Amino acid sequence: MEWYEALALLLGAIVALMALGMPIALAFLAANIIGAWIFMGGERGVALLLNNGLGALTKFALMPIPLFLLMGEVFFHTGLGKRMFNAIDQLLGKLPGRLSYVTVLGGTGFSTLSGSSMGSTALLGSLMVPEMSARGYKKKMSIGPILGTGGLAIIIPPSALAVLLATLAQIDVGALLIAGVVPGLILAGLYIIAIFVMTRMDPSAAPAYEVPRLSVGAKLALVMTDVVPMVGLMVVIVTLMIIGFATPSEAAAFGALGAILLSVVFRCFTWEAMKKSIHGALRVTLMAYLIVFGSATFSQILAFSGASRGLIGWATGFDLDPLVMLLVMFGVLLTLGMFMEQISIMLLTVPIFFPLAISLGFEPIWFALIMLLALEISFTTPPFGLLLFVMKGVAPPDTTMRDIYVAAIPFIACSLLLVGLLIAFPNLALWLPSLG
């Protein structure tokens, strides 16, 4: 069987099973078993495949996923995240478009704590959109920043999706987490600039209103009690990884413990909140582990069938410039993001794209960050970006999908600009990991 026939068989089986309604992880497992039977020698090949897949689940690199998720769930269910938002809101005073800035600043902080784009978007949407609507904000000023900031959770550590991508691609988890810090902060800055320009072009989009005036002492107290502890936890986690004092798994454990201790200190710890936090973290962790199992076995089938080698040989045979190939892969990720959720895209593309990227001479950490940005953009790419539907679920009833699409466009443009900056200046991503 030719390599392209093997690839078509494997991908066709996955797509067909997904079309029948089978969950993505089970569809991959079923297709992998079919592939192992054909390409690895029948029953013996299936047994070997399953053993290797189980081995992939014992990797220490997977440990940060449940711990980072638990940290985010604790911040959400105990109300610590809401405290931080309220504090930033009061600190900004009468600034035009203040609530939009609050969304970006508070959302960036919450994204670092939650590591979940869907969780961040759901929280921001339910918390901020009703308030901004009541204040007369236009939908582009209320919904747009939330969609953009929700995607920051993908690249700013601690990002569960970044840990999963690093594990699937077999690259350094800590290096990829650290690499997202500078680009993530740049992206947040671009969002702030976009809001500033939008409020200047259309002042009525974010009407001003009276707010209580706080003394300098009151503002300082707010910063020290409701902002510094939460953001400080993220800073400590990243610093521990940069200086090499802790592995990503140890830093994640510290983060989860820190979130629990903060909830105790602020007297918002309850057993009900902990129960919900553990349940939410376990649910997503189980899905992530099934996906790692499916991806590990899928990579092996691609290798045994010759599909990986054949595809790389075919792609590099065109003698295209590496930048052109990068843009092609980026375009494929964006296109898939219109119809599939991000973890499914990673399952399909990581076994194919990373060997190709390495053969083209791309630095793996840099390419992984580019891929994460593509996934972040595809989260809000019309017509089927996942965050668009999350936002529809929490937005006011009169919000249409067209409103959401239009609101997302300026922030998608900001993300595309960041991709251009990373291509032009790779050290924006690689400088911080090089310090470790």
N, C-alpha and C positions, 0 to 999 in steps of 0.2 A: 504494500500500500504506500502510495506517495505521501510526502509530508503534508501536503495541502489537503489530501483526502482525510488523513488522520485528524488534522485540525478541524476540518469541517464536520467530521463525525462527532468529535468531542463537544465542540461549541454548539452544534445543532441539537445534540441530545440535551444539553443544559437548557438551551432556549425553549425546546419543546416541553420539557418537564416543568419549567417555570410558567409557560403559557397554560399548562393544565392546572396551575394553582399550587404546585408543590413548593414549599419553602426553599429559599435559595440554598441553604446549607445542605438540605436533603437532596436537592436536585444535583448539586455538585458531587455528593457522595455516590448517588446512583450512577451518574455519568462516569465517575472514576472507576467504579466496580466494573462497568461495561468495558471501559478502556483497558483495565488491568486484565480482564479475561481475554481480550483480543490481543493485546500487545505484550503481556508479561507472562503468558503461559498458563492461562486458565485458572484453576482453583489455587494452585501454588502462588501465582501472581497476585491473586486477590488477598491471600493471607499475608504475603509480604507487604503489600500496599497498606493494609490495615495496621500491621505492626509498626510500620514507619510513620503512619499518621498519628498513632497513639504516642510515639516517641516525640513528635513535634509538640504535643501538649505538655510535656514535662519540662520545657525550656524555662529557665529562671527569668528570661526576658519578659515572659507573659505576666509576671507577678504585679507590675504596676497597674495593669488594667483594672482589676476589681478594687484596688486601693484608691486609685484616683477617682473612680466612679463613686465609691463610698464617700470620699471627701466632698465631692460636689453635691451628692444627695443630702448630706448632713447640712450643708450650707443652705440648700433649698428648703428642706422640711423644717428646720429649726427657726427660720426667719432671719438668719444672719445676713444673707444676701440682701434682703429688703432693708435692713438697718443701714447697710452701706449706701444703697441708692438714696434713701431719705437724707442721709448726711450730705452727700454730694449735691443733692437738690437744694438744700438750704445754704450751702457754701457758695453757690454760683450767683445768688442774689437776683438782680434784675437784668441779667445778660439776655439780649434778644435771642430767641430760640433756645432758651435755657434748658428746657426739658429734652430737647434733641441732644444737646451736649451731655446732659445727665445720662441719657441712654448710652452714648458712646463711652463716656468715662466709667460709669458704673458697670456697663455691660462688658467692657474690657476687663475690669477687675473680676466680675463674676465669671467671665469665660475662663480666666486663668484658674478659678477655683472649681468650676464645674467640669470642664473638659468635654462638655456635651453641647453641641450646637442646638439640637432640638430642645433640650432642657433650658438652655439659655434663652432661646427665642420664645419658648412658651412662657417663661417667667417674665421676660421683658414685655411681651405682648399683653399678658393679662394685667401686669402692674402699671405699665406706662401708657398704652394706647387709650384706655378710657379717660385717664387724667388729661392727656394732651387733647383729646377730642372735646372734653368739657371746657378746656381753655381756648378753644377755637383754632387749634392747629390744623392745617391741611394734612391730608393723608400722606402726602409725599414727605412731610416733615416728621410724622409720627411713625409710620410703618417702615420707611426706607432705612433710617438708622438702626432699627431693630434687626432687620434682615441682614444688614452689613455686619453688625456687631456680633450676631449669633454665629456667623461664620468664623469669627476670630478664634472661637474655641477650638477650631481644627488645628491652627498653627501655633497659638500661644500655649506654652506648657503650663500646667500638665494636660496634655491632650491624649485622651484614650485612643483616638483614631491614629495619631502619630505613632503611638506605641504599637498598635496593631500593624500599621504599614511597615515599620522598622522590623518587626518580627517576621512578617511575610517576606520582606525583601532581604532578610538576613543581614541587616546593617546595624550599626551601633545605636541602640535605643536612646541612650543619654545624649549622644551627639546630635541626633535629630531633634530631640526636645529642646536642647539649648539653641540649636540653629534657628528655631522659630521665634526667639525672643525679639531680636532686632527687627526682622521683617514685620512681626505682629505689631510692634509699637509704631513702626512707620505707617502701616495700614490704618491704625487707629488715628494717627495724625492726619492722614489723607482724608479720612472721614470727617474730621473736625473742620478741615479746610473746605470740604464740599458743603458742609452745613453753613459755614460762614458765608460762602458765595451765594448759596440759595437764599439765605435770610436777607442778604443785601439786594439781590435781584428781585425778591418778592417779600417785602416786610410783612405783608398781611398773612403770609403763610404761617407765621409764628408770632401772634399778637403778644405784646407786652402786658403784664399785669402786676399789681402790687403784691409785694411779699414782705414778711416781717424783716426788719433790719436787725442783724446780729452784731454784737460787739466783737472786737478782735479776740477777746478771751473766750467767748462762746464758740467762735469758729475754731479756735485752737483746740478747745475741748472736744468738739465734734470730730475733728481730724484724728486726735489721739485715741478716742474711744471707739469710733464707728468706722474709721477708714484704715488707719495704720495697722491694727491687729489682723484684719482680713487680707489686705494687700501684702502686709509684711510676711504672712505665712507663705505666699507664693514666692516672694523674694528669697526667703530662706531656703525653700525647696530648690530653686534654680541655683542658688549660690552653692549649696551642698554638692550639687552635681558638677558645677563648673570647677570647683577646687579639688574635686576627686575625693571628698570626705565620705560621700555616700553614693552608692549605686542608684540607678533609677528606682529600683524596687524598694530600697531602704528609704529614699526620699519620699516615695509614695506612702510608705507606712508612716513616716513622720507627719506627712500632710494629713492623712486620715485621723491620726491621733490628735494632731493640732486642732483640726476642725471640731472634734468632739470636746476637747478641753475648752476651746473658746465658747462652745455652746453652754458648757457648765458655768464658766466664768460670767457670761452674760445672762445666766439664769433662764435660758430658753431650751435647755435640754429636757426632753421627755422621752419616756420609753416608747410612746406611740410614734414619735418622730424617728427614733432609732429603728423601729420595726419597719417603717416605710422606707427609710434610707437603705437598710440592708436588703429588703425585698427588691428595690429598684436596681441596686448594684448587682445583685445576683442574677436578675433577669437578663441584663445586658451582657454580663460576663459570660453566661452560658451561651448566648448567641455568638459572642466573639470567639469562644473556644471551638464551637462547631465550625465556624468560618476558618479558623486556623487549621483545623483538621482537614477540611475540604480543600483549602489552598495548597497545603503541603502535599497531599496526594495528587492533586491536579498537576502540580509542577513535575512530579515524578512521571506521570503518564505522558506529559508533553515531551519529557526527555527520552523515555523509552520508545515512544512512537517516532522520534526523529522530528517532531513538529517544531520544537524550539530551535534546533539547529537549522532546519530548512527555512523557517521564517526569518531568522537572523541573516542567513545567507542571501535570501531573496531581497530583504529590505536594504542590506548594505550593498547589494549588487547594482543598485541604481546609481551609485557614486554621487549621491546627493550631499549637499553641504550638511554637516551635523545640525546646524541651526534650523534648517528646513525640516529635517527629521523630527527635531524637538517640537516644532510648531505643529507638525502632523500629529504627533502623539498627544499634544495638548488639545488639538481640535477633536481628536477621538474621545478624549476624556470629557470634554464639554458636551459633545453630542450624546454620549452615553448618559451623562448626568441629566439630560432632559427626560429620560425615560426610566432610569434605574436609580436605586438608592446607592449611596457611596460605598458601602461595604461590598455590595455585589460587584460594583465596578472594580474595586481593588482585587477581588477574587479573580476576575476575568483578565485584568491587565497586568498585574504585578509579575506573574510568571513569564509574561511575554516582553513587557516593556523594560524591566530592569536588566536582563541580559543584553538586550539591544542597546540600552543606554550605556552600559559599560563597554560594549564593543565600539561605540562611537566616541569613547574617551570622556564621558561625562563623570564628574565627581558624584558618587552615589548619594551622599547626604544632600548636596545641592539639588540633584535631580528629584530626590524624595520630597524636598520642600516645594519644588515646582509642581510636583504631582499633587501635594496637599492643597496648594493654592488652586489648582484646577478643580479639585473636589470641592473646595470652598466656594468657588464661583458657580460650579454646577448645582450647588445647593439652592441657589437663587436664580438659576437660568430658566426663563419661561420656555415651554408652558408647564413643565412638570417637576420643577425643582422642589425638593422635599420641604424646604423651609417655607416656600410659598403656601403650601397647604397647611403647615403648622400655624402660620400666621392667619390664614383664613379661619382656622378653628377658634382662635382666641380674639380675633378682631371684632369690632362692633358689627351687628347684623347687616347694616347698610353698605358694608365694604364689599366691593366686587373684586373679582380676580384681576380685572384690568387695572383697578386702583393699585393693587399689589405689584403687578408687573411694572407699571410706570414708576412706582416708588423705588423699585429695586435697581433701575438702570444706572443712576449716578454712582451707586456704591459698587456695582459690578465694574464700572469704568475705573474706579479707584483700585480695585483688585487687579485689573488688567495692567494698569500703570505700574503697580508693584512688581508684577511678573516681568515687565520690561526692564525695570530697575535691577532686578536680580539677574537677568540675562546679561545686562550691560556691566553690572558690578557684582560678580559672584561672592566677593568677600563680605557683602552685607549678610550673607547666610553663614559663611565659613569662618569669619573672624572669631566669633565668640567660642565655638567648639574648639578652635585651635589653641585657646588659652588653657584648656584642661590638660 
